[in-house]
Amino acid sequence: MSAPEVVVHADKDLLARAVAARLVTRLVDGQAGGGTAHVVFTGGGIGTAVLAALADAPARDAIDWSRLDIWWGDERFVPDGDPERNETGARAALLDHVPIAADRVHPMPAANGSDGKRPEDAASRYAEELRTATRPEDHGPVPRFDVLMLGVGPDGHVASLFPEHPAVHEDQRSVVAVHGSPKPPPTRLSLTFPALNSAREVWFLASGEEKAGAVRLALGGAGPVQIPAAGVHGRQRTLWLLDRSAAKELPVELTRPTEH
């Protein structure tokens, strides 16, 4: 488990562009020597802004899109193409603009898919898709993600793991159905702590003053049941990539000098 590092950028726009540039570098490194890289996308305002910044960056062409697998940390269990889906936002911001093959993109099942309105079946099917993509060196039921990006909610939730919800206690399955989400829509699919913590690098993305309290609690020793963001760490690196507003409640000693 890696110790968290905090990097603060001046505002949301600079944060999105800096994360996009960092992502290019990390994925190119992950593909060095002819290997395949695995990345986990997140939704929300800053997650989608990062993908849009990547689409606009000339450096995106340094990524070998034929050797990149894309996954999601969570999804709203609504029909395919619904604007509420994280996949829909990712396709509009990035995936429709880069030369990536359909079989390299792994969206979570939709409510109008082959599982019907059975989110537990959909979660099991995504878990099997993850398992099928593993390599012997992954030593687990999910690929060893090169980068896993997570947004952070004002309540400290990550993916669709909400404070005090049953999913935060799951320690066996890699994907679960979430019912009664405090944020609409109420039914979702989510990677669990064991799956999230399999990543080589975990990047938390937070922008805005409304996230400052959750960021402070997650980095200040809160428990993962109360603040799920506190329960996720990269095996090699854990980065908190923030704008100044999201970092405003952190003690100075936790932050690196602001980057412009």
N, C-alpha and C positions, 0 to 999 in steps of 0.2 A: 504494500500500500504506500503510495507516494504522498509526501506532504504537499499541501496546497501552495501554489504560487499565485499572486495577485498582480495583474497588469491593468492599469487604468488609462483610458483614452479620454480625450476632451469631451466628445459628444457621441451620440448614437451613430451618426454618419461615419465619423472617423473610426469608431469601433468596428462597424460592419466592414469597412474597407480593409482594416488591419487584420481582422479575422480571416477574411477571404484570402489575403496575401499569405498569411500563416498557413492556411489550409493547402494552398497550392504547394508550398514548400514541403509540408509534411507528407502529402500524398505522393509527390515525386520521389521523396526519400523512400517511402514505403514500396514504391514500384521499382526501386533500383535493383538491378540484377535480374530483371525479367519477372519479378513477382507480381501478385495481385494485391491491391489494397482494398480494405473494407472501411467504409465510413457510415456513421449513423447520423441522419439529419434530425433536426428539431424544427418545430413550427413556431408560431408566435411572431410578433413583430420583428424582433431582432434576428431570430433564426431565418426568416424569409428575407430580411434585408441583407444578411450575409450571402445568401444564395444569389440575390440580384447583383450584389457587388462582384461576386465571382463571375457571373455571366458577362459583366461589363469589363472585366479585367483582361487585357491582352495575354497576361501570363497564364490564363486558363488553358491555353493551347499546349503548355508544358506537361499537362496531365495526359496520360495515355488512357482515354476514356474506355478503350476496349479491355483494360485490365483494372477496372474499378467496379466494385460492387457497392450498391447503395441500399441502406436499410433505414428503418424509422424506429425511434424510441417509443413512440406511442401514436395512436390514431383515434379519431372520433369515429364511432361505429355508425356511420351514415352511408347513404348510397354513393357509389362511384361517381366522381365528378362534382360532388357537393362542395361548395366553396368553404364549408367548415373543415373539410379534410386537409390535413397537413400535406398529403400527397398532391392535392390540387394546387396549393400554393407553390410547392416546390417545382412542379412542372411548368407553371406559368413564369416563375422567377428564373429558373435555370435549365431544367431538364429538356424543355422544348427547344433550347438554343445550343445544345452541345451534341456531339456525335456519339451518343451512348446507346448501346443495343438494349432492346426491351428486356432481354433475359438477364441483364445486369442490374436492373432496377427492381427492388423487392418491396413493393408497397404492402402494408398490412391489409387483410381482407376487408371488403366493404359490406355494408348491410344488405346489398342486393346481389351478393356473390353466391358462390356455390354452397356456402354454409347457411344461406337464408338468414333469418333473424335469430341466429344461435351464436352469440358472441363467444361462448366457451369453445364451440367447435372451431370458430375462426382463430381463436388464440392457440388452440392445439395445432392447427394447420400451419400457422406462422412459426411456431416452435419447431415443427418438423422441417420446414424450409430452412430455418437457421441450422438445425442439426445436419442437414444434408450438405450444407456449404462448409462444414468444418473440415479441417485438416488434422492429421494425427498430432501435429505439434500444438494444436489449440488446447488439447487436454480438457475438453469440456463440451457442453451441448450447444455452444454458439461459437462463431468465428472469433478470433482474437482481434477485435476491431482496432484498426490503426488510430482512428479518431472517433470519439463519440461526443457529439455536441448536445448540450442540454440547456434549455431555457429554465428560468427560475421564477416561480410564481410569487406574488406578494405574501402568500401563506407558507412559502418554502417548499411547495411541491415541485417535483421534477418528473418528466414524462407524464404519466397519469397516475403517479403514486402520490396520494394526498394524505395530509396529516391524519393519523388515527384510523385510516381506512384499512380494511382487511389485507389489501395487496401489499402493504408495507411489512407484513409479517410473513410473506411467502418466501421460503428459502429452498424450494425444490424445483419448481417450474421456472422456465425462462420467460414465458409470456402468459399473461392472465387477462381475463375479462374484468373490467371495472364497472360496477353498477353504482348508481346514486352519486355520481360525481358532483361536487359542489359547484363546478363550472359546467354550463351547458355545452354540448349535449350530455345527458346523464350516463350514457353507455359508451365505453371506450375499450380499447385494447392497449396494453402496456407491457414493455419489458419490465422485468422484476429486478430487484437489487442484485441477485447473482449474475444476471445477464449484463446489467450495466457495469458492474464491477469487473467484468472480464476484459474490458477495453485496455489497450496499452496506454492511451491518453484520453482523459476526460476533460472536456472544455465546457465550463459553465459560462453562459452568455447572459448578461443582465444589463438592462438599460432603463433609466428612469428612477426618479426619487421613490416611487411606490415600491421598488424592489429593495431599497436600502436596508430596511429592517430585517428582511429575510436573509440577505447577504451577511449582515452582522451576526445573526444568530447561527447560521450554518457554519461560519468560520470561527465562531466563539465557543464551540463545544456543545451545542445543542444535540439532543438525541435524534436519531433518524425517524423514530415513530412520530415525534412532534414536528420535526423539520426534515422531511425526506432528503433535501439537498445535502444534509450533513452525512448521509449514508452512502454516498457514491465517491469513489476514488479511483483514479487510473492506476494500473499496475506499474507504469513507468513514470507517469506525470499527471498531475492534476492542476489545471489552469483555471483561474477565475478571471475572465476577460470582461471588464466592466467599463462603463462610462463614469464620469465624475459624479453624476447624480446617484447612481446605484452604489457608489463607493463612499458616499458622504458620511456614513455612520461608522466606518472602519477606523480603527486606530492607525496612526501614521506608520507605525512600525510594520504593519501588515502589507503595506502597499509599496510597489516599486514606483520610482519617479514617473509622473504622468508622461505618456508618450503622445506626440502630436502627429 
